Every structure is written in C-alpha cells, then in structure tokens.
Amino acid sequence: MTSFDPTADYAPIREGVARVCAEFPGTYWRDLDSRRAYPTEFVNALIREGYLAAMIPEEFGGSGLNLTAAAAILEEIHKNGCNAAACHAQMYTMGTVLRHGSPEQKRRYLPGIAAGTLRLQAFGVTEPTSGTDTLALKTTARRDGDHWVINGQKIWTSRAEHSDLMVLLARTTPRDKAASRTDGLSVFLVDMREHLGHGITIRPIRTMMNHATTEVFFDNLRIPADALVGEEGKGFRYILSGMNSERILIAAECIGDAKWFLKKGADYARERVVFGAPIGRNQGVQFPLARAQAHLMAAEAIVYRAAAMYDSGMNPGVEANTAKMLAADASWEAAEACLQTHGGFGFAEEYDVERKFREARLYQVAPISTNLILCYIAEQVLGLPKSYGEVRG
C-alpha cells in the first residue's frame, strides 16, 4: 500500500525521539519554567542519541539526514509535550554552515557539534532598532589585518548563554557605499568561549515563555579573519537561505504543538463528565477541535512540501513562509480549542496546557510576524505593490 506520509521513512527516528521525550514529563518542564532554567538534561539526551547532529554529514560524525528528517524530529519533540526551542538553532543554522562554510570551518567545528562538545545554538541577526528590517542592521565588522573587529548589539538572541558558537550577521560595507541594498552584509561563525566579558556581554531578557533569550553586546570584539563564512558582502543571501530552513523547522514544531493540543483536548473531552455525560458529546466542544484538526492537516501538507523543495536544493521562500504562517495559525487555533475545552483547569499548571499555550503564542510573532508574511505573499505571488521597506519618491 502506498504511504502518503512524507516522513514515513523516518518512523524509527520518530519512535526514538518519543522514547527520549518520555524521560522528560510535564513535571520536568514545569520545574524549569518556574526557575527559568535551561533544559540541560534534555538537550544532552538529544545529543547523546544523535538527534541534534541529524543534518551534519557522516564524514563529520553526524547522520547526514535532510531537512525533512530534521523537521520530523522537531515535530515529534513538540508532539510529545517537550520543547525544542532550547536546541533547534543547531539545526537551522546548519544550512548556512553546510551550504556556505569553508572546508576548514566544517573540519574545525562540525565534529565537535556532532559529538556534543560544542554547541552552535546562537543566531545573531535581529537588532533593537531594525527588528525584521535586516538590511537596516547597524552592527559592524571592520577588517583589521588578520582580524575582524565587531561592534554593535543584537537582541532576541536565544540561547547565547548556553552556546559556544554564534552565527552572526554584520555590516562590512557602509550602507551608502554598498553596490545594492542587499550587499555589504557578511556572515561570521564566532567562537564565543574566549570572549565572554572580553568583547562580548550577554544580558538575559525575561519573557512570558522560558526560551533563554538575551541581548548581546559586541565591544571591539576581535575575531580571526577566517571566521568569515563564504564571501564578504554576500551574507544577506546566505541568511535568507538559512531563514527558509528556520521557517520550515519552526513550522514543524508548530505542527507538533497542534497535535499535542488536539490530543490533550480530545482526551479531556472524552473523560470529563458534566451533567451526566462526557463534554465531548456536545457539538460546541467537538466543532472547535474538529476545525482545528482540519486546519492542522492542511498546514502539515505545506510544511513537508516546503521541506521537500528545500531538500531538492531550492530556496522555497514563498512555501517556507506560508508553511510557517499556516502552521503557527493551526497550533494557535488548537491551543485555543484545547484551553477552552479544559475550562478553568486549562489555567492550572499541572495540566501543562497554560505553559504550552504561552509557548504557542510566540509563533504569531517570531521568527517572523504573520503580517510580514502576508506582505511577502502579496508581493511575491500576487504581484501587488510592496507595502514595506524604503519609500521612494
């Protein structure tokens, strides 16, 4: 019989991920949430089983799997009530390193990342004054002999405190001297271990979910010339490619969240008895869950279509962004239905619904807001005038 599951080949991987997740029940995550602590044990377990090295080629100690397999791993983590935000950057930054990194950079860093002795968890792009307007970033990298000197600030750089390496985007050519709006930005692979307190300062930002997010300050940080990834000035193109993989992988997490919410809500609807009958008997309870299920199925299809396109060597910007938007919407709709089904108990920490509810809300905003995706689709697909960016007279 033909399978229409695009991840059917990865069923054993899903089973393995589920076994790891079973070691980390809701009590584990609630404790971390209360202390704003990093899930070190969970991340180490994923490293031990090789899941965070999924996309690293076998020659460097990884599994050599594609983005579809990585998406299945992250989806499964969220489907089982855990959260991959503590480690997912290690997967979506891989695209930038694997596609554009030098052979020496790969030899130097990938074996350690695969073995778990190095962590590549930080992605330094967003800045306080530019937000999602990446071309307006102000962090600079100036060549000085055999080094680059970096000055500036990044914000919403999650996991910087728990990462050894950072993929950093900085301006190497002043904006008014760049050949085009998209030129003049460069990507660097920064080894942060020797520079904390000496060129790099990290400050945590307390948020409504426990994602270990920070702002990072660079003060005359000197890094070697060979930290440059690919060609100088071409970094925006590299980051766009990496952002497509990021969108797809985050979308897969949203699919996992939606599946968790719908199972949690349906189970409760079957078990909760009010007025002598299960509440799931009532269409007022059934219909929101059923509608969310239908939207989940549609979103899941575009997520794995986008992943397949990426794996074929394409840069599916429209599909990746659409996948992220629809999957985020599906997870939020499922979260709403699940919380409403639980009633007052949905707000009790012990049910884990309120924690997952807070986590699911993030993806309406990050890593790119729904409104910007709509603008992008309007311009790229429908041919409508660009509604954001520089105004030209």
N, C-alpha and C positions, 0 to 999 in steps of 0.2 A: 504493500500500500504506500502511495506517495505521501510524504510528510510535507505539510505546508508551514511547518515551524522553521523559520530561518536560522534558529540556533539549535536545531535538533542534534547536530553533530557534537554539540558541547554539553549534552545531557550529563555525562560523567563529571564534567567540571562543575556544573550547577549542583550536583549531588555533593561534591566535595566542599564547595563553598557553604552549602546548607549545614554540613556537619560542623564546620568551623563556627558558624553563627550560633549553632545550638549551645556552644560553650559560653555564649555571652547573652544571657537572657535580659529581659527588661530591667531586672534589679541592677544589673551591671551598668546599664546606660543611665538609669535614674540616679545612681550614685555619682557617676561622672558629671551629670547635668547639675546636680546640687553643688558640686565642688568646682565646677568649671574646669575639670581636669581633662587631659588628653588621654585617649584610649590606647595607651602604650601596649597593653597586653593583647588587645585585639589586632592592632597593626602588626605586632610581632608574629602573631599566629598566621596572619595572611602572608607575611614574608616567609615564614617557615614552610608553608605549603606551596610557595612559589607563585601565588596569585598576583602579587604586585610586580612580578617580573614577566608577566604574560606577553607583553609586546617587545621585550628585549630579545634580539636574535640569539639563537642557541650558541653561536660561537662566543658570545659574551656571558653565557651562563643563564640566559633566560629561556622561555618556552617558544619564542618565535611565533606567537599567535597574532592574529589580526585584530582589528578594531571591533569586529563583530563579537569575537570571543571576549574581549575586554568589556564590552557592553553587557554581555550575558553575566559576567562576574559581578559587575556593579549592580545590575538589576537584582540579582539573586541576594546580594547583601541587604538591599533595602526591602526586598520582599519578605525577608526573614526578621524584620524589625530592627536591624542594625543600621549603622550609618557609615557610608564610605567617604564622607567629606574629610575625614582625618587623613586620607591617603590617596584619593582619586587623582590628585595632581600628578602623582608619579606616572599615571597612565597618559593623561592628556598632554603633558609636556614631552612625552616620549616622541610624539610626532615631529616636533621641532628639532629635537636632537638627532633622531634617526634619519630624517629627510635632509637636514642641512648641516649637521655637525661634521667636523673633520674626522678622518680615521683615528687620529691621535686622541681627540676628545672622547671618542667612543671607547678606545682601548683603555684610556685612563679612568673613566668613570663608570661605564656600564657594568663591568664585572662586580664592582662594589655595590652598585644599586641592586643588581640581581641577587647578590648574596645577603643583602640587608645590612652591610657595614656602612653604607652610605644612603642617605635619604635625599631624594630630589622631590621636594614637596611644595616649594615656594615658587610663585609665578608673579613677578613684579611688573605690572603693566599700569594699572589704574592709579591716578593721582588726584589729590583733593580738588584741584581747580579744573581738571579736564574731564573727570568722570569717564563716560563711554566715548568721549571725543578723543580717541587715542592719538590722532595726529597733532593735538594741541599739547601733548605732554611736555614738561619742562626739565625733567631730569636729563643731565648732560653727561656725555663721556668724551673726554678730551685726550687725544693721543699725546703721550709724553715719553719719547724714547721707546723703551721696551715695555711700557705700561700704558694702561688707560686710567685716567683719573675721573672718578664719578662723583657728581654732586646732585642732590635732589631728594625727593621724597615720594614714596609710594604708600597707598592706603588700600585697605581691604586685601592685604596680602596674607591670606590664611596660612597657618602652619609654619610661619617663618621661624618661630621659636623652636620648632621641632624638626627643622630641615638643615641639612649640611650644605646643600646646593640650591641656587636660585637661578631660574631663567629670567633674565632682566632685559627690558626694552628701554633704551635710552637714545637721546638725540645726539648724533655725532656730526651733523651739519646743521648750522642755524637754519631755522625755517625759511627765512627770507633769502637764503642762498642755495636752498635745495633745488634740484632740477625740476621737481614736481612736488605736489602736496604729499605724495606718498613716499618720496625719497628722503634720505637723511636720517632715518631711524635705524638702529642696529641692535642686534640681539647678543647678549653675553651670557655665558654659563659661569656664574660667580660661585666660588668656593667660599662660603661664609665662615668657616670654622675658625680661621685665624684673625678674623676682622671684627668680631663682636666686641664693641667697646672701643675699637680702634678703626674707625671709618664707617662702621655700621651700628646704628642704635635701633632697637626694636621695642615698640610700646604696644602692649595688648589693648584691644578695643572690646569693651563688654557689650554684647549684643543679646537679642532675645533667644538666640539658639547657641549651643556650645560648639562653635566652629573654630575656636582658637585663632581668630582673625586679629590682625595687627596693622600698625602703620610702621614703615621702615624709613629711616633717615640715612642718607649717604653723605658723608662729610669728608671730602678729599680721599675717598676710597681708592686705593691703588691696586689694580689687578693686572696680571700679565697680559701681554698683547695677544697671546694665543687663547685668551678667554672669549674672543670674538667668535660667534657662530656664523658660518657662511660668509657672505660678502658684506663689507661695510656699506651701510646705507640702504640695504635691501631688507631690513628687519621687519618692516610692516607687512610685507608679503609673507614672510615666514610665520609671523604671528597670526595672520589671517588663516593660514593653513592649519596652524595649531588650534585656533579658535573653533574651526569646524569640528575637529575631533572632540574638543571640550564640550561643544553644544550637544553632540551626539551622545557622549558618555553621561553628561548630566541628564539628558532626556531619558536614558536607560534607567538611571536612578529614580527618576520620577515615575516611570512605569512600575518599577519595583514597589515604590511607596503606594501607588494606586492599588496594586494587587494586595498589599498588606492591609490597607484601609478597608477594602471591599470584603476581604475575608473576615477581618475583625468585625465589621459592621454586620455582615450576614450571619456570622456565628452568634453574635449577641441577639440579633433579631429572632433567631430560632429558639434561643434559650430563655429570653426574658419574657415572663408571663405577666400580663396585666389584664384585669377584668376576665380572668379565667382562660385566656388564650395567648399564644405567642404573639408578640407585637409584629413579627414578620408576616403575619397573616393579613395585615392591613395594607391596602394599596398605597396609602400615604407614606408608609415605611418602605415598601417594595420599590415604588417607582423611582425615587431618587437614587437608590442603589443600582437599579437596573439601567437607568440612563447613564450613570457614571461608568458602569461596566461597558456599555456600548461605545462610549467615547474613549475609554481605555483601549478597546480593541482597535479602533481606528488610529489612535495615536501610536500604538505599538507597531503597526504596519509601516508607518512612515519613518519611525526611528530605525528600524532594521533595513529599510530601503536606503536610507541615508548612509548607514554603516557599510552596506554592500558597495555603494558608489565610492565611498572613501577607500575601501579596501581594493577597489579596482584601479586606484591611482588618481581618481578625480578629486577635485576640490568642490564638493557639493554645497555651496553656500546657501542656496535657497532651501534645499532639502534639510540641511543641518539646522538652520534657524527655525524652519517650520516644525521640525521634529521637537525641538526644544520648547517652542511655544505650546504646541498641542499636548505634549506630554506633561508640561507644567500645569496646563489647564485641567487635564484629566486627573492628575494627582490632587489638585486643589478641590475639584468637584467631589472626588472620592473622599477626601478628608472632611469636607462639609457634610456629606451624607453620613459618614461614619460617626462624626461627633453628634449630629442631630439624632441619629438612631440611639446612641447611648444616653441622650438626655443629660441630666446632671452628672451622671457617672463619667461622662466624657471629659469632664473637667478635673476628675480625680487623678492624681499622678499614677496611682497603682495600675491603671488601665493602659498606660502608655499612649493613649490617644492624644492627650494635650501636648505631649512632647513632640510626637510625630507631626501634629497639626502645626506647631510652630515651625518645625523644620521645613514642612512642605510649602509654607507661605513664601519662603525665601525665593523660590524659583520663578515667581512672577516678576522678580526684580533682577536677579543675578543668575548666571553671569552676564546676561543682557536683558533689559526690560522688554516686556511684551510690546509696549508701544513702539520701541525702536525696530523690533522685528516686523511689525505691521508696516512701518515706514519703508523698510528694506524690501518687503514683498511688493508693496505698491509700486516702488520704483523699478525693481529688477524684473518683475513678472508682468505687471500691468502697464508699464511704461508711463506711469504718472510722474509729474514733476517732483524732484527731490524736495522733501519738506524739512530737511535739517541740514546743518552744515553752514559753510560761509555764504553770506548773502552777497551776490554780485550785482552791481548797478548797471 
